[in-house]
């Protein structure tokens, strides 16, 4: 996975092993999670991306379906001769998002920089790391619900009915009293059940795409896996969640940002321990090594967001 020729995602294993996915909740105005009680309930009514064919573009084996941009996503299907393609999305803020995809089924990509004009460039692999432009299209986007891009599945935050992770999501939601308690329960489950995969971190390809059910079944993952798993579980139960890619110090890193009615969008990196809020990095929590966490995280300034998915 890579952003562009200037910004390659390099999941630096040494630093990423120490500072993996960070759960973010807003500190102000919250003194507790609401406790247990299981009154939140759960849902299996997941949002499903659809290539309905109402608004389409494309050429040379590239099909772009922009029928549902009001829900914060578009879809691409490739049937050309190249073994793989890249989808480069230039957002309304001119940030460039780069994805890798392959021939076959429709793939879903988010529109996360708000209303306005986006440019979609589809690049075909020629050989090695060389690509050529196959199709380019600009689209004007008006998103009906600002949270939609962070509730629908997409290539990096993929979930659907029948997945084992969705059964877990329903169980954790049923056990929760409200959204904050649900976020807490998901966080605690992940840091206890998923171990950091050092071997994977040392060998992960730049075009890596997480599989949340694989993360669950193996009980291992890297920062991208932690973030994708938590974002998928929370979104499936109607909690808007961003998968954030940026920098932890100088290392490229992935974490999540969550929205609840009680907190709004997050702005600090914290954990709730049942009584108090405290600074915490879940990777260290998962390894039972909390030393130096507060010194590193501080007020959150060591974490710099670059891309939202």
ABEGO torsion letter per residue (X at the ends): XBABAABBBBBBAAAAAABBBBBBBBABGBABAGEBGGAAEBBABBBBBBBAGABBBEBGGBBBBAAAAAAGBBBBBBABABABBBBBBBBAAGBBBBBBBBBEBBBBBBBAAEBEBBBBBBBBBABEABBBBABBBBBBBBBABAAAAAABBBAABBBBBGBAAAAAAAAAAAABABAAAAAAAAAAAAAAABBBBAAAAAABBAABBBBAAAAAAAGBBBAAAAAAAAAAAAAAAGBBBBBBBBBBEABBBBBBBBBBAAAEBBABBBBBAGABBBBBBAAAAAAGBABGAAAAAEAGAABBBABBX
